[in-house]
Amino acid sequence: MSYSCIKECKNCGLYLNQTPLIETKHQCDIFFVGLSAKRIKSKKEVPLSSSTNSGKIIENIENKINLTTYKTNLVKCLPLDEKNNLRYPNLSEKNACFDNLQLEIKTLKPKIIFLLGSEVASFIAKKINIHLTKPEGYNFGFIKHSGIYYVHIYHPSYIYVYKRKELDFYINGVIDVINATCNQKATQNNLNLVECN
């Protein structure tokens, strides 16, 4: 895939804060999709980098599986408020960047997409017209749409800040989903598989 169209994206004004932050891979099994880019110090940084608390948790998951991952954000640029602080992207910014995410998905053809947090999960569910179950404990439900499993999980930053003692449960819950979907069947009694045409 040529990443130039994403790197040069000017669909909204956020590129003025920081140019799109993307990882450049040519194949993957699993997507992790966060909300938006963080402020970077180097152009070599990638979304959900292991230099962040969220990225460290994802790296811990990556180290326990034998699959290729790709980390990205719904909004590739840096949303800032009037005081130059990071803020949540608004709906028009999410809509403006959605085509970039679709391009990544279409090109890399992941088997599983983990949507990190409710902001990302609710937006994607509405855009592609699927019903995602909210996480209940660490038994994450998933749905298959157009050949890809979509999973709404807690954002790793939420786990790091509020549920750090439950980090192993979180990681194991994600791995359970990976095992279940890669085997084409639910392997845990509490996992919920829904097929969509």
Z-matrix of the N, CA and C atoms (Angstrom, degrees):
N
C 1 1.453
C 2 1.519 1 108.73
N 3 1.303 2 115.18 1 138.18
C 4 1.460 3 119.95 2 173.17
C 5 1.526 4 107.83 3 -86.42
N 6 1.315 5 115.64 4 120.19
C 7 1.464 6 120.23 5 -177.74
C 8 1.529 7 111.95 6 -87.66
N 9 1.328 8 117.22 7 0.87
C 10 1.460 9 119.62 8 -174.06
C 11 1.524 10 112.15 9 -61.90
N 12 1.345 11 116.98 10 -36.81
C 13 1.468 12 118.42 11 -178.02
C 14 1.529 13 111.32 12 -66.50
N 15 1.341 14 117.01 13 -30.48
C 16 1.464 15 119.39 14 176.67
C 17 1.526 16 109.74 15 -79.38
N 18 1.326 17 117.01 16 -43.89
C 19 1.468 18 120.38 17 -179.40
C 20 1.523 19 112.17 18 -60.78
N 21 1.335 20 115.89 19 -30.06
C 22 1.468 21 120.22 20 -177.87
C 23 1.529 22 112.41 21 -99.67
N 24 1.329 23 117.07 22 12.46
C 25 1.471 24 121.47 23 -176.25
C 26 1.536 25 111.33 24 -62.67
N 27 1.331 26 114.35 25 133.84
C 28 1.467 27 121.49 26 175.33
C 29 1.526 28 109.49 27 -134.74
N 30 1.348 29 115.30 28 37.41
C 31 1.464 30 120.26 29 -178.32
C 32 1.518 31 112.97 30 -67.13
N 33 1.326 32 116.65 31 -21.93
C 34 1.468 33 120.63 32 174.36
C 35 1.526 34 107.18 33 -143.22
N 36 1.310 35 116.40 34 177.70
C 37 1.461 36 119.95 35 -174.42
C 38 1.512 37 115.21 36 -80.63
N 39 1.329 38 118.31 37 -0.64
C 40 1.466 39 119.85 38 -176.05
C 41 1.524 40 113.44 39 -66.63
N 42 1.327 41 117.03 40 -22.02
C 43 1.476 42 119.22 41 179.08
C 44 1.522 43 111.44 42 -62.24
N 45 1.346 44 117.33 43 -20.30
C 46 1.467 45 121.09 44 177.49
C 47 1.530 46 111.14 45 -69.87
N 48 1.332 47 116.93 46 -25.53
C 49 1.469 48 120.67 47 177.66
C 50 1.527 49 111.27 48 -78.68
N 51 1.337 50 114.60 49 -41.23
C 52 1.462 51 121.17 50 -178.11
C 53 1.529 52 106.86 51 -170.98
N 54 1.300 53 117.20 52 135.01
C 55 1.459 54 119.87 53 -178.15
C 56 1.530 55 110.37 54 -66.84
N 57 1.334 56 117.59 55 159.91
C 58 1.469 57 120.75 56 -175.33
C 59 1.531 58 113.34 57 -53.75
N 60 1.326 59 113.90 58 134.56
C 61 1.462 60 121.68 59 179.55
C 62 1.524 61 107.86 60 -101.11
N 63 1.326 62 116.77 61 116.34
C 64 1.462 63 120.59 62 -179.63
C 65 1.520 64 110.85 63 -139.58
N 66 1.325 65 113.72 64 158.74
C 67 1.464 66 121.25 65 173.27
C 68 1.529 67 105.95 66 -98.54
N 69 1.306 68 117.93 67 143.03
C 70 1.475 69 119.67 68 -179.30
C 71 1.516 70 110.27 69 -112.44
N 72 1.327 71 114.75 70 99.40
C 73 1.464 72 121.80 71 175.24
C 74 1.517 73 107.14 72 -127.91
N 75 1.301 74 116.23 73 162.51
C 76 1.455 75 119.86 74 -177.86
C 77 1.521 76 113.16 75 -113.22
N 78 1.307 77 116.69 76 -4.84
C 79 1.460 78 120.54 77 173.29
C 80 1.518 79 108.57 78 -158.66
N 81 1.317 80 115.94 79 155.91
C 82 1.459 81 119.89 80 176.60
C 83 1.520 82 109.39 81 -166.13
N 84 1.326 83 115.25 82 161.93
C 85 1.462 84 122.20 83 175.36
C 86 1.522 85 110.97 84 -102.71
N 87 1.328 86 116.08 85 -33.30
C 88 1.463 87 121.20 86 -171.08
C 89 1.522 88 110.76 87 -132.35
N 90 1.336 89 115.26 88 134.69
C 91 1.469 90 122.50 89 172.00
C 92 1.522 91 108.78 90 -103.86
N 93 1.319 92 116.53 91 140.10
C 94 1.460 93 122.85 92 164.51
C 95 1.524 94 105.74 93 -115.27
N 96 1.330 95 117.30 94 119.82
C 97 1.463 96 121.19 95 -175.80
C 98 1.523 97 110.24 96 -114.43
N 99 1.336 98 115.33 97 111.80
C 100 1.454 99 121.28 98 175.59
C 101 1.519 100 110.28 99 -90.36
N 102 1.326 101 116.68 100 -173.29
C 103 1.459 102 120.90 101 -175.34
C 104 1.516 103 112.59 102 -83.58
N 105 1.320 104 117.32 103 -56.61
C 106 1.469 105 119.47 104 -177.42
C 107 1.517 106 110.39 105 -154.36
N 108 1.313 107 114.48 106 166.16
C 109 1.464 108 120.65 107 -179.12
C 110 1.525 109 111.02 108 -66.60
N 111 1.304 110 114.60 109 152.46
C 112 1.467 111 122.71 110 171.12
C 113 1.524 112 107.73 111 -99.76
N 114 1.311 113 115.88 112 166.76
C 115 1.454 114 120.19 113 175.59
C 116 1.531 115 109.04 114 -67.71
N 117 1.318 116 116.86 115 131.08
C 118 1.466 117 120.20 116 -178.07
C 119 1.523 118 111.01 117 -110.78
N 120 1.333 119 114.81 118 155.21
C 121 1.459 120 120.85 119 178.46
C 122 1.517 121 111.21 120 -102.72
N 123 1.342 122 115.35 121 -20.79
C 124 1.457 123 119.62 122 -176.84
C 125 1.521 124 109.74 123 -139.19
N 126 1.318 125 117.21 124 145.58
C 127 1.460 126 121.43 125 178.63
C 128 1.525 127 111.78 126 -69.11
N 129 1.315 128 117.36 127 -9.11
C 130 1.463 129 121.03 128 178.67
C 131 1.519 130 112.02 129 -83.60
N 132 1.328 131 117.75 130 -10.44
C 133 1.454 132 120.95 131 -179.22
C 134 1.528 133 110.62 132 -68.82
N 135 1.330 134 115.00 133 154.30
C 136 1.464 135 122.02 134 179.33
C 137 1.525 136 108.78 135 -124.67
N 138 1.326 137 117.20 136 164.73
C 139 1.471 138 119.43 137 175.56
C 140 1.529 139 110.83 138 -59.18
N 141 1.315 140 115.52 139 146.20
C 142 1.463 141 121.65 140 178.25
C 143 1.528 142 111.66 141 50.69
N 144 1.303 143 114.58 142 44.58
C 145 1.468 144 122.50 143 -178.28
C 146 1.524 145 111.13 144 -62.54
N 147 1.327 146 115.96 145 150.03
C 148 1.462 147 120.43 146 178.93
C 149 1.530 148 111.91 147 -68.24
N 150 1.336 149 117.43 148 -4.44
C 151 1.468 150 120.15 149 174.21
C 152 1.533 151 111.07 150 -79.02
N 153 1.350 152 116.46 151 -9.39
C 154 1.471 153 121.04 152 177.49
C 155 1.530 154 109.00 153 -103.92
N 156 1.337 155 115.96 154 161.44
C 157 1.465 156 119.87 155 178.81
C 158 1.528 157 110.97 156 -64.06
N 159 1.329 158 117.10 157 -41.01
C 160 1.469 159 120.74 158 178.08
C 161 1.522 160 110.37 159 -63.46
N 162 1.309 161 115.91 160 -44.00
C 163 1.458 162 120.98 161 -179.20
C 164 1.520 163 112.53 162 -63.41
N 165 1.334 164 116.93 163 -34.90
C 166 1.471 165 120.05 164 178.18
C 167 1.525 166 110.53 165 -64.29
N 168 1.333 167 115.94 166 -38.95
C 169 1.468 168 119.84 167 179.45
C 170 1.526 169 109.69 168 -66.73
N 171 1.331 170 116.81 169 -43.82
C 172 1.465 171 119.93 170 178.12
C 173 1.530 172 110.49 171 -63.58
N 174 1.321 173 116.90 172 -39.88
C 175 1.465 174 120.28 173 177.86
C 176 1.529 175 110.59 174 -61.12
N 177 1.325 176 116.32 175 -37.32
C 178 1.467 177 120.84 176 177.06
C 179 1.529 178 110.14 177 -60.97
N 180 1.334 179 116.89 178 -41.08
C 181 1.476 180 121.39 179 176.98
C 182 1.526 181 109.75 180 -65.85
N 183 1.328 182 116.60 181 -45.71
C 184 1.470 183 121.10 182 -179.18
C 185 1.526 184 111.63 183 -57.48
N 186 1.326 185 116.00 184 -37.46
C 187 1.467 186 120.58 185 -178.55
C 188 1.524 187 113.13 186 -70.10
N 189 1.334 188 117.24 187 -15.26
C 190 1.463 189 121.22 188 -177.55
C 191 1.529 190 112.68 189 -101.39
N 192 1.333 191 117.55 190 -1.03
C 193 1.465 192 120.23 191 -178.94
C 194 1.523 193 109.72 192 -125.35
N 195 1.300 194 115.64 193 157.67
C 196 1.461 195 120.42 194 -179.63
C 197 1.532 196 109.16 195 -109.42
N 198 1.323 197 115.18 196 53.30
C 199 1.463 198 121.47 197 -177.75
C 200 1.523 199 108.93 198 -135.73
N 201 1.327 200 116.13 199 156.49
C 202 1.463 201 121.04 200 179.71
C 203 1.524 202 109.52 201 -87.61
N 204 1.321 203 116.17 202 133.46
C 205 1.463 204 120.44 203 -179.60
C 206 1.524 205 110.99 204 -115.06
N 207 1.320 206 114.27 205 160.14
C 208 1.467 207 122.25 206 177.62
C 209 1.513 208 106.32 207 -138.64
N 210 1.316 209 116.25 208 128.71
C 211 1.459 210 121.27 209 -178.01
C 212 1.524 211 109.51 210 -109.78
N 213 1.315 212 115.70 211 132.20
C 214 1.456 213 120.34 212 -178.46
C 215 1.520 214 109.41 213 -149.49
N 216 1.318 215 116.10 214 177.36
C 217 1.461 216 122.01 215 175.88
C 218 1.515 217 109.38 216 -127.86
N 219 1.317 218 114.80 217 152.56
C 220 1.458 219 120.20 218 174.63
C 221 1.528 220 109.34 219 -59.54
N 222 1.318 221 116.56 220 -45.89
C 223 1.465 222 122.64 221 177.03
C 224 1.530 223 107.25 222 -110.37
N 225 1.316 224 116.03 223 118.31
C 226 1.470 225 121.08 224 -171.00
C 227 1.528 226 113.96 225 -78.90
N 228 1.325 227 117.10 226 -20.22
C 229 1.469 228 120.61 227 -177.47
C 230 1.525 229 111.05 228 -101.29
N 231 1.303 230 116.12 229 -176.35
C 232 1.461 231 123.30 230 -171.58
C 233 1.526 232 111.70 231 -102.17
N 234 1.341 233 118.38 232 108.78
C 235 1.467 234 119.59 233 177.36
C 236 1.530 235 110.90 234 -81.91
N 237 1.315 236 116.35 235 124.36
C 238 1.461 237 121.32 236 -179.48
C 239 1.529 238 110.60 237 -123.02
N 240 1.319 239 116.16 238 148.63
C 241 1.467 240 119.69 239 175.30
C 242 1.525 241 109.83 240 -89.36
N 243 1.322 242 116.06 241 -174.90
C 244 1.474 243 120.70 242 -176.31
C 245 1.530 244 112.84 243 -65.55
N 246 1.340 245 116.66 244 -18.27
C 247 1.470 246 120.70 245 177.56
C 248 1.534 247 111.80 246 -97.47
N 249 1.327 248 115.57 247 10.60
C 250 1.474 249 121.70 248 177.94
C 251 1.531 250 112.91 249 70.69
N 252 1.333 251 116.25 250 23.95
C 253 1.463 252 121.48 251 176.53
C 254 1.524 253 109.73 252 -99.44
N 255 1.325 254 115.80 253 150.73
C 256 1.461 255 120.99 254 177.80
C 257 1.528 256 109.58 255 -61.91
N 258 1.323 257 115.73 256 137.92
C 259 1.463 258 121.62 257 176.98
C 260 1.518 259 109.09 258 -135.34
N 261 1.340 260 116.53 259 169.93
C 262 1.461 261 120.57 260 173.23
C 263 1.526 262 108.56 261 -71.22
N 264 1.328 263 118.37 262 141.26
C 265 1.462 264 119.34 263 174.26
C 266 1.519 265 110.23 264 -68.70
N 267 1.332 266 116.19 265 149.10
C 268 1.467 267 119.29 266 178.42
C 269 1.528 268 110.16 267 -87.21
N 270 1.318 269 116.05 268 176.29
C 271 1.458 270 120.68 269 -174.82
C 272 1.520 271 112.36 270 -62.24
N 273 1.321 272 117.41 271 -40.86
C 274 1.470 273 118.76 272 -178.80
C 275 1.534 274 110.90 273 -66.04
N 276 1.325 275 117.56 274 -34.39
C 277 1.472 276 120.94 275 177.24
C 278 1.533 277 111.17 276 -69.18
N 279 1.324 278 116.06 277 -39.03
C 280 1.472 279 119.57 278 176.33
C 281 1.527 280 110.07 279 -63.70
N 282 1.324 281 115.80 280 -45.85
C 283 1.477 282 120.06 281 179.07
C 284 1.524 283 111.28 282 -61.54
N 285 1.323 284 116.63 283 -39.80
C 286 1.469 285 121.07 284 -177.78
C 287 1.520 286 111.55 285 -64.79
N 288 1.323 287 117.42 286 -29.13
C 289 1.467 288 120.67 287 -176.03
C 290 1.532 289 113.07 288 -99.67
N 291 1.321 290 117.32 289 -6.18
C 292 1.460 291 119.94 290 -175.50
C 293 1.526 292 112.66 291 -60.24
N 294 1.333 293 117.65 292 -37.27
C 295 1.472 294 120.19 293 178.62
C 296 1.530 295 111.87 294 -60.29
N 297 1.330 296 116.42 295 -33.90
C 298 1.469 297 119.63 296 178.32
C 299 1.529 298 110.95 297 -65.12
N 300 1.331 299 116.28 298 -42.06
C 301 1.464 300 119.94 299 177.78
C 302 1.528 301 110.17 300 -64.91
N 303 1.325 302 116.40 301 -42.62
C 304 1.469 303 119.68 302 178.44
C 305 1.530 304 111.29 303 -60.36
N 306 1.323 305 116.63 304 -38.28
C 307 1.464 306 120.56 305 178.30
C 308 1.522 307 110.65 306 -63.90
N 309 1.324 308 116.48 307 -42.77
C 310 1.467 309 120.51 308 178.22
C 311 1.536 310 110.52 309 -61.02
N 312 1.335 311 116.04 310 -44.77
C 313 1.465 312 120.70 311 -178.89
C 314 1.529 313 110.62 312 -65.51
N 315 1.326 314 116.05 313 -46.42
C 316 1.468 315 120.50 314 -178.37
C 317 1.528 316 111.42 315 -61.80
N 318 1.311 317 116.50 316 -38.45
C 319 1.459 318 120.73 317 -176.47
C 320 1.523 319 112.88 318 -78.48
N 321 1.325 320 116.57 319 -45.23
C 322 1.461 321 120.23 320 -173.57
C 323 1.528 322 113.57 321 -88.31
N 324 1.332 323 116.76 322 -18.38
C 325 1.472 324 122.34 323 175.33
C 326 1.539 325 113.54 324 49.06
N 327 1.320 326 117.38 325 61.21
C 328 1.465 327 119.10 326 178.50
C 329 1.528 328 111.38 327 -68.87
N 330 1.329 329 115.45 328 158.18
C 331 1.467 330 120.48 329 175.22
C 332 1.532 331 110.38 330 -85.87
N 333 1.340 332 115.21 331 -33.23
C 334 1.467 333 121.50 332 -175.39
C 335 1.525 334 108.91 333 -134.66
N 336 1.323 335 116.36 334 138.03
C 337 1.462 336 121.11 335 173.68
C 338 1.522 337 108.60 336 -123.04
N 339 1.328 338 115.97 337 115.47
C 340 1.455 339 121.54 338 175.60
C 341 1.530 340 108.45 339 -91.30
N 342 1.319 341 115.84 340 120.70
C 343 1.463 342 122.73 341 179.44
C 344 1.524 343 107.40 342 -98.25
N 345 1.324 344 115.42 343 116.26
C 346 1.458 345 121.06 344 -171.17
C 347 1.528 346 111.76 345 -89.31
N 348 1.310 347 115.58 346 103.89
C 349 1.461 348 121.11 347 176.50
C 350 1.519 349 113.79 348 90.58
N 351 1.358 350 114.21 349 163.15
C 352 1.464 351 119.73 350 -174.13
C 353 1.514 352 114.51 351 -69.58
N 354 1.323 353 118.17 352 -31.75
C 355 1.478 354 120.16 353 179.37
C 356 1.526 355 110.39 354 -59.63
N 357 1.319 356 116.56 355 -46.37
C 358 1.462 357 121.37 356 -179.20
C 359 1.530 358 110.05 357 -71.30
N 360 1.331 359 116.54 358 -48.80
C 361 1.466 360 120.83 359 -175.13
C 362 1.524 361 111.84 360 -61.35
N 363 1.326 362 117.75 361 -45.02
C 364 1.471 363 119.51 362 -177.62
C 365 1.526 364 111.09 363 -67.93
N 366 1.322 365 117.35 364 -37.59
C 367 1.468 366 119.98 365 179.26
C 368 1.528 367 110.78 366 -65.81
N 369 1.327 368 117.21 367 -48.97
C 370 1.464 369 121.23 368 -178.39
C 371 1.526 370 110.80 369 -64.29
N 372 1.331 371 117.09 370 -42.69
C 373 1.468 372 120.56 371 -179.77
C 374 1.523 373 110.80 372 -58.26
N 375 1.321 374 116.01 373 -42.17
C 376 1.467 375 119.55 374 179.61
C 377 1.524 376 111.48 375 -69.06
N 378 1.323 377 117.14 376 -40.91
C 379 1.472 378 121.03 377 -177.52
C 380 1.527 379 112.43 378 -65.02
N 381 1.331 380 117.07 379 -38.63
C 382 1.467 381 118.56 380 -176.61
C 383 1.535 382 112.15 381 -105.16
N 384 1.342 383 115.18 382 5.45
C 385 1.466 384 121.83 383 173.53
C 386 1.535 385 112.84 384 61.31
N 387 1.336 386 114.84 385 56.76
C 388 1.460 387 120.21 386 173.89
C 389 1.524 388 108.55 387 -127.30
N 390 1.322 389 115.58 388 161.52
C 391 1.467 390 120.66 389 176.15
C 392 1.528 391 108.25 390 -108.10
N 393 1.313 392 116.42 391 115.63
C 394 1.465 393 121.61 392 178.79
C 395 1.525 394 109.44 393 -103.31
N 396 1.320 395 116.39 394 133.72
C 397 1.456 396 118.91 395 176.32
C 398 1.527 397 109.14 396 -79.43
N 399 1.324 398 115.35 397 141.22
C 400 1.463 399 119.75 398 176.77
C 401 1.525 400 108.47 399 -72.88
N 402 1.325 401 116.50 400 148.47
C 403 1.469 402 118.59 401 179.08
C 404 1.528 403 110.99 402 -59.79
N 405 1.318 404 115.25 403 139.71
C 406 1.461 405 122.28 404 173.03
C 407 1.519 406 106.36 405 -126.38
N 408 1.304 407 116.48 406 107.53
C 409 1.456 408 118.76 407 -172.87
C 410 1.520 409 108.26 408 63.06
N 411 1.315 410 116.85 409 -132.56
C 412 1.461 411 120.15 410 -178.42
C 413 1.528 412 112.16 411 -122.41
N 414 1.332 413 115.53 412 22.19
C 415 1.457 414 121.69 413 171.31
C 416 1.520 415 106.73 414 -99.30
N 417 1.330 416 116.39 415 93.84
C 418 1.449 417 121.45 416 -172.87
C 419 1.528 418 110.70 417 -86.67
N 420 1.346 419 115.42 418 125.63
C 421 1.455 420 120.35 419 175.77
C 422 1.521 421 110.46 420 -78.69
N 423 1.329 422 116.08 421 160.62
C 424 1.460 423 119.35 422 179.12
C 425 1.514 424 110.22 423 -146.96
N 426 1.310 425 115.15 424 160.25
C 427 1.460 426 121.66 425 -178.30
C 428 1.521 427 108.73 426 -136.47
N 429 1.322 428 116.09 427 142.93
C 430 1.465 429 119.99 428 179.28
C 431 1.524 430 108.89 429 -101.45
N 432 1.327 431 114.53 430 127.29
C 433 1.462 432 120.86 431 -179.35
C 434 1.527 433 108.38 432 -139.10
N 435 1.319 434 116.77 433 124.53
C 436 1.467 435 122.14 434 -179.48
C 437 1.525 436 112.03 435 52.31
N 438 1.332 437 115.90 436 39.47
C 439 1.456 438 120.68 437 175.50
C 440 1.517 439 115.96 438 82.49
N 441 1.355 440 117.20 439 3.33
C 442 1.470 441 121.54 440 -177.84
C 443 1.523 442 109.09 441 -122.82
N 444 1.338 443 116.25 442 137.19
C 445 1.459 444 120.80 443 174.94
C 446 1.526 445 109.43 444 -85.16
N 447 1.325 446 116.24 445 127.69
C 448 1.466 447 122.34 446 176.19
C 449 1.524 448 108.34 447 -107.79
N 450 1.332 449 115.57 448 134.22
C 451 1.461 450 121.29 449 -175.87
C 452 1.519 451 109.62 450 -134.14
N 453 1.330 452 115.81 451 124.78
C 454 1.465 453 120.81 452 174.51
C 455 1.523 454 107.52 453 -91.71
N 456 1.339 455 116.06 454 117.16
C 457 1.472 456 120.48 455 176.34
C 458 1.530 457 108.98 456 -125.23
N 459 1.322 458 115.13 457 163.43
C 460 1.466 459 119.44 458 175.20
C 461 1.527 460 109.08 459 -61.93
N 462 1.314 461 115.32 460 147.15
C 463 1.462 462 118.54 461 174.51
C 464 1.532 463 107.68 462 -67.82
N 465 1.334 464 117.49 463 137.40
C 466 1.474 465 119.06 464 179.44
C 467 1.525 466 113.66 465 -56.80
N 468 1.334 467 117.90 466 -30.30
C 469 1.470 468 119.32 467 179.37
C 470 1.531 469 110.91 468 -66.20
N 471 1.338 470 116.72 469 -33.65
C 472 1.475 471 120.85 470 175.85
C 473 1.530 472 109.33 471 -63.63
N 474 1.315 473 116.16 472 -44.73
C 475 1.469 474 120.22 473 179.15
C 476 1.526 475 109.81 474 -63.11
N 477 1.322 476 116.98 475 -43.78
C 478 1.463 477 120.98 476 -177.99
C 479 1.530 478 111.32 477 -62.52
N 480 1.325 479 116.66 478 -42.08
C 481 1.467 480 120.08 479 -175.40
C 482 1.526 481 112.25 480 -81.30
N 483 1.344 482 117.46 481 -44.53
C 484 1.463 483 120.28 482 -169.40
C 485 1.529 484 115.16 483 -108.05
N 486 1.326 485 118.20 484 -20.94
C 487 1.467 486 120.01 485 -172.18
C 488 1.529 487 111.58 486 -133.93
N 489 1.313 488 116.89 487 35.34
C 490 1.460 489 120.06 488 -172.92
C 491 1.533 490 112.89 489 -58.75
N 492 1.326 491 116.93 490 -31.86
C 493 1.467 492 119.70 491 179.09
C 494 1.529 493 111.39 492 -68.15
N 495 1.321 494 116.46 493 -17.26
C 496 1.471 495 121.14 494 -178.89
C 497 1.531 496 111.96 495 -103.00
N 498 1.323 497 116.18 496 15.81
C 499 1.465 498 120.73 497 -175.99
C 500 1.534 499 112.34 498 -57.32
N 501 1.312 500 117.86 499 -41.83
C 502 1.475 501 120.27 500 -179.69
C 503 1.529 502 111.11 501 -63.85
N 504 1.335 503 117.17 502 -37.15
C 505 1.469 504 120.38 503 177.62
C 506 1.529 505 110.46 504 -64.13
N 507 1.325 506 115.08 505 -40.87
C 508 1.474 507 120.84 506 179.18
C 509 1.531 508 110.27 507 -62.31
N 510 1.319 509 116.31 508 -50.89
C 511 1.469 510 120.93 509 -178.93
C 512 1.530 511 110.55 510 -60.78
N 513 1.331 512 116.52 511 -44.39
C 514 1.465 513 119.98 512 179.45
C 515 1.526 514 111.77 513 -65.33
N 516 1.344 515 117.15 514 -34.21
C 517 1.465 516 120.62 515 177.20
C 518 1.517 517 111.51 516 -64.06
N 519 1.330 518 116.79 517 -41.20
C 520 1.466 519 121.38 518 177.63
C 521 1.528 520 109.76 519 -65.64
N 522 1.318 521 116.89 520 -43.85
C 523 1.461 522 120.73 521 -179.69
C 524 1.532 523 111.11 522 -65.19
N 525 1.346 524 117.42 523 -36.11
C 526 1.466 525 120.66 524 175.91
C 527 1.529 526 110.91 525 -58.90
N 528 1.333 527 116.69 526 -42.02
C 529 1.461 528 120.27 527 178.67
C 530 1.527 529 110.42 528 -64.71
N 531 1.317 530 116.16 529 -43.42
C 532 1.471 531 120.02 530 179.59
C 533 1.524 532 109.84 531 -60.43
N 534 1.324 533 117.25 532 -45.45
C 535 1.462 534 120.88 533 179.19
C 536 1.524 535 111.49 534 -63.13
N 537 1.320 536 116.16 535 -42.47
C 538 1.467 537 120.75 536 -177.95
C 539 1.528 538 111.62 537 -66.68
N 540 1.310 539 117.22 538 -45.13
C 541 1.463 540 119.68 539 -176.76
C 542 1.518 541 111.99 540 -75.27
N 543 1.312 542 117.47 541 -34.70
C 544 1.463 543 119.65 542 178.51
C 545 1.517 544 111.34 543 -69.40
N 546 1.330 545 116.60 544 -26.35
C 547 1.461 546 121.22 545 177.44
C 548 1.526 547 111.28 546 -89.94
N 549 1.353 548 116.98 547 1.61
C 550 1.457 549 123.28 548 179.52
C 551 1.524 550 113.22 549 64.21
N 552 1.314 551 117.56 550 17.36
C 553 1.461 552 119.51 551 177.34
C 554 1.521 553 109.00 552 -154.39
N 555 1.325 554 115.34 553 156.58
C 556 1.452 555 119.75 554 178.02
C 557 1.518 556 109.15 555 -77.06
N 558 1.331 557 116.65 556 129.35
C 559 1.450 558 119.95 557 -178.05
C 560 1.530 559 111.81 558 -103.79
N 561 1.310 560 117.06 559 -9.22
C 562 1.459 561 120.82 560 177.69
C 563 1.527 562 108.35 561 -115.35
N 564 1.317 563 116.48 562 143.56
C 565 1.459 564 119.77 563 -177.71
C 566 1.517 565 112.77 564 -59.42
N 567 1.324 566 117.40 565 -32.48
C 568 1.459 567 120.11 566 -174.95
C 569 1.518 568 113.61 567 -89.07
N 570 1.337 569 119.00 568 -4.16
C 571 1.456 570 120.36 569 178.38
C 572 1.513 571 109.17 570 -77.76
N 573 1.294 572 115.53 571 143.13
C 574 1.440 573 121.81 572 -172.40
C 575 1.503 574 110.39 573 -119.44
N 576 1.308 575 118.15 574 113.02
C 577 1.469 576 122.12 575 -178.84
C 578 1.507 577 110.06 576 -106.00
N 579 1.319 578 116.19 577 126.48
C 580 1.452 579 121.45 578 176.67
C 581 1.507 580 107.76 579 -125.68
N 582 1.317 581 118.18 580 128.60
C 583 1.460 582 122.63 581 178.19
C 584 1.522 583 109.05 582 -94.25
N 585 1.318 584 116.72 583 135.33
C 586 1.469 585 121.23 584 175.03
C 587 1.508 586 109.47 585 -119.22
N 588 1.311 587 117.28 586 141.34
C 589 1.471 588 120.81 587 176.47
C 590 1.513 589 109.74 588 -95.94
